[in-house]
């Protein structure tokens, strides 16, 4: 198995609380993340430790379903998800911080392992595509929140 890690961060012109509320509205994720086609079987509001859902995603032309569980949670500051996507397992970490002038900083970090040997050979391409997708997702989010 091959390990991977990607991370993207950006400042957004809204409060940390507004950002966290928007991101942690799980059924809303496909609105800002084009990688997500649908959210299914969400265990319900409010999100917190132990919350679960399935995400139907598209990545590099393939559709897959991942099981997600919140394994660490700090209201309005941190959400760590364990993700089992079939071909990969790992964590996604969302952090919400504030700047001195009241804007927010959102960071997405994905870490994990590819389960298949053939998939693991493509780690550099997968990492690059994931980083680009995360950047695009944050830009979509900024456009919505700063409108």
N, C-alpha and C positions, 0 to 999 in steps of 0.2 A: 504494500500500500504506500502511496505517495502523499506526503503532507503538503498543504497549501495554506497561504495566509494572504488576505487582501484587506485594505483599509482605505476609506475615503472620509474626508472631513470638510465641512464648509460652514461659513457663517451665514445666518439667515436673519433677515430684518423682522423679527418678531420675538416675543418673550420666550424664555425657556419653557415656561408652563404651557403656552399656546402650542409650541412645537411638540412637546411631549404628548399633549392631549391629542393632537392631530395624528402623530405617528402611531400612538398606542390604541387608536381606534381600528382594531384589527380588520373588521369587514371593509374598511376604507382603504386598505393597503393597495389594491389594484388601481385606485385613483391616481396615486403618485408613482407607483413602481410598475413600469411597463413589462417587467419580467413576470409579474403575477397575473394570471388569467382569472383566478377565482380563489376565494377562501371558503372552506367547507368545515362543518362540524366544530365551529368555534364554541368553546365551553361557556362563553358568555361574559358580559360586563360585570364589574370592572375587571380589566386585565390585572393579573397578579401572579404571584408564585403558584405554579401548578397549572396555570391556564394552558389549554391545548387547542390545536386546530390543524387542519390539513391545508396545504397551499398547493394549488395547481399552477405550475410555472412553465415558462418557455425560456430556454437558454440555448444559444447556439443552434437554433432551429429544431430542437427536440423538446417535447412536452414531458414533464414528469410531475409526480406527486410526492410531497415531502410531509412527514409528520413533524410538528413543532410543539415544543413544551417549554414554558418559561421556567428556567432553573435558578435564576437569580433576579431579584427585582427590588428596586429602590424607587418609590413613587416619584415620577417626574425627573429622575436623574439617570436611571440605568435599567436596561432590560436585556437579559442574556437568554437566548433561546438555544435549546438543544435541537438540532435538525437532523433527521434521518431521511435522506432523499433517495434511497435505493443505491445509486452509484456512489454516493458520498455520505459521510456523517461528519458532524462537527458542531460548531457553535456560531451563532450570529450575535454580535453585541451591538446594542444601540445605546449611545451615551448622549446625554443632553446637558450642555453647560451654558453658562452665561458670560457675556463680555461685560466690561466695566460700563459700557454705554447702553446696556439693556438688551442687546441683541442676543441671539442664541448661537450655539455651535453644536452641530449635529455630526456625530461620527458613527459610521457603520464599519464594523470589523467582522470579517468572516474567516474562520479557521477550521480546518478539518483534514480529512483523509479521503482520497479516492479509493474505492474498494477494488476496482478492476485494474489489472496490470496494463491493459491496452489504454485505458483512460488515463492512467498515471503517466504514460509517455507524453501525453498532451498537456501536462501541467502548465508549462509556460504560456501556451495559447489560452487555456482555461483561465489562468490568473489574469491575463491581460483583458480578456473579454469580460470577466467578472468585475474588474476594476472600472472598465468603461461603463458597464451597466449601472454600477453603483453611482458613478459620477452623474450619469444621465438621470437616475432616479432622484438624486438630491437636487438637480437643476429643475426637474418637474415639480418637486415639492416647493422649492423656492418660488417658482412662478405662481403657484397656487397661494402660498401663504403671504407673499409680498404684493399680491394684486390689490 
